[in-house]
Amino acid sequence: MKKTIMNLAVALVGLFGTTSANAIVYFQSDFNGLSEQATSINGGALTLSAYGLPITWGMVRDNALTIYGGNPHNGANSARLTGLGAELAAGNSLLRMTGQYRTKSGSNGDPWAQSAQIQFQNNTDFFSYNAITVSSSTLDWTNFILDLDLAGLGTPHLATINLNFYLAGNNAGEFQIDNLKVETIAVAAIPEPSVASLLGFGVLGLVATRFRRRS
């Protein structure tokens, strides 16, 4: 009986779960040990490069990717992600970016007065496919997840995606990213809620019936 219940429990977990098997990692870095003068950061298949001013400051501070205020559209981005069409064909239909962010006051002590974005960007026409906007001061590290459904994009767009991190104003403040990872993930099919509910109730009914018969 216990074995039967365990088998049913495993089946339910599989029914409602997703999987990250066969994930392809495009970028991963904790930014530790990098020079504060660095204007490019390699994370594996992708390299982040600084743009805007003052890039002569570099883009690493406190062992984190750091974007400085003071100039409009100051930030860092990557080259295009390649091979996403093949990843989608292999069933890896989700592009996921994870990490942490926080805001800091300006180097002169002025409080945060910026708007920052973490983006999957079209690097031909420079619009955002999906983004997280940070418009208020966040002094503690905050975890984030940014997903992009590759199956929902047209084929030409699979060859125009890059990473982009930027400040949208010229006010005081800095924006930092840490423990950054970008990967493709295979997402298991998830049943419609009504179907899943019926299956779940059916399994529970079978378990209850077995208990009654044993007693």
C-alpha positions as CSV (number, residue, x, y, z in Angstrom):
1,M,0.0,0.0,0.0
2,K,2.8,2.4,0.9
3,K,4.5,1.6,-2.4
4,T,1.2,2.4,-4.3
5,I,0.9,5.7,-2.5
6,M,4.5,6.7,-3.2
7,N,4.0,5.8,-6.9
8,L,0.9,8.0,-7.1
9,A,2.7,10.9,-5.3
10,V,5.6,10.7,-7.8
11,A,3.1,10.7,-10.7
12,L,1.4,13.9,-9.3
13,V,4.7,15.7,-8.9
14,G,5.6,14.8,-12.5
15,L,2.1,16.0,-13.6
16,F,2.4,19.5,-12.2
17,G,6.2,20.0,-12.4
18,T,8.6,21.6,-14.9
19,T,12.1,20.5,-15.7
20,S,15.4,22.4,-16.3
21,A,17.1,19.4,-17.8
22,N,19.5,20.1,-20.8
23,A,19.7,23.8,-19.8
24,I,22.3,25.7,-21.9
25,V,24.1,28.4,-20.0
26,Y,25.0,31.4,-22.1
27,F,26.3,33.7,-19.3
28,Q,27.2,33.1,-15.7
29,S,29.3,35.2,-13.4
30,D,29.5,36.4,-9.8
31,F,31.8,39.2,-10.9
32,N,34.2,38.4,-8.1
33,G,37.9,39.3,-8.5
34,L,37.4,41.4,-11.7
35,S,39.2,44.7,-12.1
36,E,37.2,47.8,-11.4
37,Q,38.6,49.2,-14.7
38,A,37.0,46.3,-16.7
39,T,34.8,47.5,-19.6
40,S,34.0,44.0,-20.8
41,I,33.1,40.9,-18.8
42,N,33.1,37.4,-20.2
43,G,30.5,35.0,-18.9
44,G,31.0,32.0,-21.1
45,A,29.2,32.2,-24.5
46,L,28.4,35.9,-24.0
47,T,30.5,39.0,-23.1
48,L,29.0,42.1,-21.5
49,S,30.4,45.4,-22.8
50,A,30.0,48.9,-21.3
51,Y,28.4,51.7,-23.3
52,G,27.6,55.3,-22.5
53,L,29.8,57.4,-20.3
54,P,32.0,57.3,-18.3
55,I,33.1,53.9,-19.4
56,T,36.6,54.8,-18.4
57,W,35.5,54.1,-14.8
58,G,34.9,50.4,-15.7
59,M,31.8,48.6,-14.7
60,V,32.8,46.5,-11.7
61,R,32.4,47.7,-8.1
62,D,31.9,45.7,-4.8
63,N,32.4,42.5,-6.9
64,A,29.3,43.3,-8.9
65,L,28.3,44.6,-12.3
66,T,27.9,48.3,-11.8
67,I,26.3,51.0,-14.0
68,Y,26.9,54.6,-13.0
69,G,24.5,57.5,-13.2
70,G,25.3,60.9,-14.6
71,N,24.7,60.3,-18.3
72,P,21.5,59.2,-20.1
73,H,21.3,55.6,-21.2
74,N,24.5,54.5,-19.5
75,G,24.8,50.7,-19.3
76,A,26.1,47.4,-20.4
77,N,24.9,44.9,-23.0
78,S,25.9,41.7,-24.8
79,A,26.2,40.6,-28.4
80,R,23.3,38.6,-29.8
81,L,22.5,35.2,-28.3
82,T,23.2,32.6,-31.0
83,G,21.7,29.2,-31.5
84,L,18.3,29.9,-30.0
85,G,16.5,28.4,-33.0
86,A,18.3,25.1,-32.4
87,E,17.5,25.3,-28.7
88,L,13.8,25.9,-29.4
89,A,13.8,22.9,-31.8
90,A,15.4,20.8,-29.1
91,G,12.6,21.7,-26.7
92,N,14.4,24.4,-24.7
93,S,11.6,26.9,-25.1
94,L,12.3,29.3,-22.2
95,L,15.1,31.8,-22.0
96,R,15.7,32.7,-18.4
97,M,17.8,35.3,-16.7
98,T,18.3,35.2,-12.9
99,G,20.4,37.2,-10.5
100,Q,20.2,39.9,-7.9
101,Y,20.1,43.7,-8.1
102,R,20.3,46.7,-5.8
103,T,20.6,50.5,-6.1
104,K,23.3,52.7,-4.6
105,S,23.6,56.4,-3.9
106,G,25.9,58.4,-6.2
107,S,29.6,58.6,-5.6
108,N,29.0,62.1,-4.1
109,G,26.4,60.7,-1.7
110,D,23.3,62.0,-3.6
111,P,20.4,59.5,-3.1
112,W,19.2,57.2,-5.9
113,A,17.1,59.1,-8.4
114,Q,17.1,56.9,-11.4
115,S,15.1,54.4,-13.4
116,A,16.9,51.2,-14.3
117,Q,16.0,48.3,-16.5
118,I,17.1,44.6,-16.9
119,Q,16.1,43.6,-20.5
120,F,16.0,40.9,-23.1
121,Q,16.4,43.4,-25.9
122,N,16.1,43.4,-29.7
123,N,19.5,44.6,-30.7
124,T,18.5,45.6,-34.2
125,D,15.6,48.0,-33.4
126,F,16.5,48.4,-29.7
127,F,13.1,47.6,-28.2
128,S,12.5,45.4,-25.2
129,Y,11.1,41.8,-25.6
130,N,10.7,41.6,-21.8
131,A,12.1,43.7,-18.9
132,I,12.2,44.4,-15.2
133,T,12.0,48.1,-14.3
134,V,13.5,49.4,-11.0
135,S,12.3,52.9,-10.3
136,S,12.7,53.0,-6.5
137,S,15.6,52.7,-4.2
138,T,16.4,49.1,-3.2
139,L,19.5,49.1,-1.0
140,D,19.3,45.3,-0.2
141,W,20.1,42.7,-2.7
142,T,16.9,41.6,-4.4
143,N,16.5,38.4,-6.4
144,F,15.0,38.5,-9.8
145,I,13.9,36.2,-12.6
146,L,13.2,37.4,-16.1
147,D,11.8,34.9,-18.6
148,L,11.3,35.1,-22.4
149,D,9.1,32.5,-24.2
150,L,11.1,31.6,-27.3
151,A,8.1,29.7,-28.7
152,G,6.1,32.9,-28.8
153,L,8.6,34.8,-31.0
154,G,8.8,34.7,-34.7
155,T,11.8,33.0,-36.3
156,P,13.7,36.2,-37.2
157,H,13.5,37.5,-33.7
158,L,15.4,34.4,-32.3
159,A,18.5,35.9,-34.0
160,T,18.1,39.4,-32.6
161,I,18.1,38.9,-28.8
162,N,20.7,40.3,-26.4
163,L,21.1,41.2,-22.7
164,N,20.8,44.9,-21.7
165,F,21.2,46.7,-18.4
166,Y,20.9,50.4,-18.3
167,L,20.1,53.6,-16.4
168,A,17.5,55.8,-18.2
169,G,18.4,59.2,-16.8
170,N,21.3,61.4,-15.9
171,N,20.5,61.8,-12.2
172,A,22.6,60.5,-9.3
173,G,22.8,56.8,-8.4
174,E,24.3,53.5,-9.4
175,F,22.7,50.2,-10.3
176,Q,24.3,46.9,-9.5
177,I,23.8,43.3,-10.7
178,D,25.3,40.2,-9.1
179,N,25.2,36.4,-9.5
180,L,24.0,36.7,-13.1
181,K,23.0,33.6,-15.0
182,V,21.3,33.3,-18.4
183,E,20.2,29.9,-19.7
184,T,17.7,28.1,-21.8
185,I,15.3,25.7,-20.1
186,A,13.1,22.9,-21.2
187,V,9.6,23.4,-19.8
188,A,7.4,20.3,-19.3
189,A,3.9,20.5,-20.6
190,I,1.5,21.6,-17.8
191,P,-2.1,20.3,-18.2
192,E,-5.1,22.7,-18.2
193,P,-6.2,23.4,-14.6
194,S,-9.5,21.6,-15.1
195,V,-7.9,18.5,-16.4
196,A,-5.2,18.5,-13.7
197,S,-7.9,18.9,-11.0
198,L,-9.9,16.0,-12.3
199,L,-6.8,13.8,-12.5
200,G,-5.8,14.8,-9.0
201,F,-9.2,14.1,-7.5
202,G,-9.3,10.8,-9.3
203,V,-6.0,9.7,-7.8
204,L,-7.1,10.8,-4.3
205,G,-10.3,8.7,-4.8
206,L,-8.3,5.6,-5.7
207,V,-6.2,6.1,-2.6
208,A,-9.3,6.5,-0.4
209,T,-10.9,3.4,-1.9
210,R,-7.8,1.3,-1.2
211,F,-7.8,2.4,2.4
212,R,-11.5,1.5,2.9
213,R,-10.9,-2.0,1.4
214,R,-7.9,-2.6,3.7
215,S,-9.8,-1.6,6.8
